[in-house]
């Protein structure tokens, strides 16, 4: 079996509702407030697609907070919102 032809890159899509995180992920700009992330971000940016995933890399899309299904993993939500997100992700 020839292993040199296998690809180790997996294309994926990230849906982000936080404007600050979206800006940092898509704009490769270091400011005085983000300079401590310099080394980490260069590695991250090397895996972010600049042309909508045509290069086989990760694509970051803006999503409305109401459509962000992963919210119940990261913050406390009202019961109705929590149950809606849980149903969308887990199916129960």
C-alpha positions, 0 to 999 in steps of 0.5 A: 500500500502506497502511503505517500498519496494519502492526505492528512488534511481534513476540510471543515466548517466552523460556525462562529457567532462571536464577532471578536472571535470571527474577526481574529480568525479571518483577519490575520492582524496582530494588535497590541491587545492580541500580540501575546497570541502571536505564535498560536495564531500563526499556526491557526491561520495556516489552517484557515481557508481564504477562498471558501474551502477550495484549498481543503482547509477550514472555513469560518462562517458567521452564524446568528446567535439564535442558530448557534447550536453549540451554545448549550455547551459553552454558556448557561441558557434559559430552559427553552433555549437549552432544550431547543439546542439540545434537540438540534444537536443530540436529537432528544 
